[in-house]
């Protein structure tokens, strides 16, 4: 049996729309993985030091990969697309960022992976596309639906839908 996983995608370097679409295709092509749903693309105001706005989206996949193997494959996609991780640069500009948001309805805490994503409930740019494709999904720590988390989020950053899936 596979895992239902929600993956957040973001880009603000090069052609962000093309980067996000390319990353979606690469995620869908992973062994034992199928793409179930894709959100619209959203233009989002950056956090931290990034100067250019981001394009963000969320996909739902079904995968036979265990969560840590999936994370390693997502990081390999990032590297293949030019992502270079630099210690201390949390919110820097990047060609692609892939985050595991939710896996089934489980909580995972390992040195490599924390699920649900520890800050997803605070970020409008994650919640808006996630609520588009999975409004009734429940945050397994907070016990609240994604739609209710989006309705209550205090994040003032602007998030605008720019393209249909």
MITI-421562 format. One line per 5 residues: for each residue x, y, z of C-alpha. Coordinates in steps of 0.1 Angstrom, whole numbers. Layout:
<sites>
X Y Z ~ ...
</sites>
This chain:
<sites>
0 0 0 ~ 13 35 -8 ~ 15 66 12 ~ -6 97 4 ~ 18 126 6
14 164 1 ~ 45 181 -12 ~ 50 219 -13 ~ 69 234 -42 ~ 84 269 -45
107 288 -68 ~ 119 324 -72 ~ 149 321 -95 ~ 151 318 -133 ~ 116 311 -146
97 302 -114 ~ 65 290 -131 ~ 85 267 -154 ~ 107 255 -125 ~ 76 245 -105
60 227 -134 ~ 93 209 -142 ~ 96 198 -105 ~ 60 185 -106 ~ 69 164 -136
100 151 -119 ~ 81 142 -87 ~ 55 124 -107 ~ 82 104 -125 ~ 97 90 -92
96 52 -90 ~ 65 39 -74 ~ 49 73 -74 ~ 18 88 -91 ~ 5 123 -92
-30 125 -78 ~ -38 163 -76 ~ -20 195 -84 ~ -30 229 -70 ~ -30 261 -90
2 282 -91 ~ 4 310 -66 ~ 25 341 -66 ~ 37 347 -30 ~ 55 374 -11
89 362 1 ~ 100 355 36 ~ 134 366 50 ~ 162 378 27 ~ 147 367 -7
141 397 -29 ~ 120 382 -57 ~ 85 369 -52 ~ 80 331 -53 ~ 57 308 -73
43 281 -50 ~ 21 251 -55 ~ 12 218 -37 ~ 8 184 -51 ~ -8 152 -37
11 121 -46 ~ 6 84 -39 ~ 40 67 -34 ~ 54 34 -24 ~ 85 51 -12
90 54 26 ~ 90 90 38 ~ 128 93 43 ~ 135 78 9 ~ 110 102 -6
127 131 11 ~ 161 120 -3 ~ 146 118 -38 ~ 131 152 -35 ~ 164 167 -24
180 150 -54 ~ 155 167 -77 ~ 163 200 -60 ~ 201 195 -66 ~ 195 184 -102
176 217 -107 ~ 204 238 -93 ~ 195 241 -56 ~ 225 246 -34 ~ 218 245 3
239 270 23 ~ 241 267 61 ~ 223 296 78 ~ 203 307 46 ~ 168 296 56
148 318 33 ~ 172 326 5 ~ 162 327 -32 ~ 162 293 -49 ~ 155 277 -82
133 251 -65 ~ 123 240 -30 ~ 104 208 -23 ~ 89 202 12 ~ 71 171 25
41 187 42 ~ 19 157 52 ~ 23 119 50 ~ -10 100 55 ~ -22 111 89
10 103 108 ~ 35 123 128 ~ 72 117 119 ~ 101 131 139 ~ 135 118 128
168 137 125 ~ 162 140 87 ~ 124 146 85 ~ 97 162 105 ~ 61 157 94
38 175 95 ~ 61 202 82 ~ 68 222 114 ~ 58 256 101 ~ 32 248 75
3 260 97 ~ 19 294 100 ~ 24 300 62 ~ -3 313 39 ~ 18 303 9
16 267 20 ~ -20 266 33 ~ -37 283 3 ~ -26 258 -24 ~ -30 229 1
-65 240 10 ~ -73 242 -27 ~ -67 204 -32 ~ -73 191 3 ~ -94 214 24
-106 186 47 ~ -72 171 53 ~ -64 172 90 ~ -32 184 106 ~ -23 154 127
-8 174 155 ~ -32 203 157 ~ -63 182 149 ~ -77 209 126 ~ -85 209 89
-63 227 64 ~ -93 249 55 ~ -97 260 92 ~ -60 266 95 ~ -60 288 64
-90 308 77 ~ -72 315 110 ~ -36 320 98 ~ -21 354 109 ~ 5 354 81
2 389 64 ~ 22 379 33 ~ 3 382 1 ~ -6 351 -18 ~ -24 353 -52
-35 325 -75 ~ -20 331 -109 ~ -25 298 -129 ~ -50 270 -128 ~ -35 235 -124
</sites>
